[in-house]
Amino acid sequence: MKKVLFCAVVLLSSAALSTSAQTLKGNPTAVTLADKHTVGSGDLADKHTVGSGDLYDKHTVGSGDLADKHTVGSGDLYDKHTVGSGDLADKHTVGSGDLYDKHTVGSGDLADKHTVGSGDLYDKHTVGSGDLADKHTVGSGDLADNTVDSADLTDKHTVGSGD
C-alpha cells in the first residue's frame, strides 16, 4: 500500500512539473512591454520603479537619503537618467549620446551643476565646480558652438572660476 501511495505521489509531482515547464516554454515574454514593479526598502522614501527594458523603460531608484532618487532610461534616443547622491539637491541627468543628448551633473554643493552635451552641432556644456555660482560653458567646436575656442567664426566661451 505504501508503494502504491509513493508511486501516486511521484506521478502527480512529475505531471505538475511538466505542466509548469510547458507554461514557461509557452510564455517566453514573461517580461512584457510595460512590465514594471515598485519595490520599497526599509527607508522612509526609498522606492524603486523598474521597467521591462523597452523603448521608454525607466527606473526610479531611491537610496538611503530622503530625496535621493535615480531615474534611468533604456538607452534609446531620448533616454535620460536622473541620479541623486547623498546630498539633498544633488542630481544628475544623463542622456543617451544622441543629437541633443545632455547631462546635468550635481556634485556635493547644493547648486553645483554640470550640463554636458554629446559633441554635436549645438552641443554645449555647463560645468559647475564646488563653489555656488561657479560655472563654465564648454562646447564641441562646431559652427554654432557657443563655447570653448574652436577657431570658428562665432565660437566663444564663458568660464567661471572658483568664486
Secondary structure, 3 states (H helix, E strand, C coil): CHHHHHHHHHHHHHHHHHHHHHHHHHCCCCCCCCCCEEEECCCCCCEEEECCCCCCCCEEEECCCCCCEEEECCCCCCCCEEEECCCCCCEEEECCCCCCCEEEEECCCCCCEEEEECCCCCCEEEECCCCCCCCEEEECCCCCCCCCCCCCCCCCCEECCCC
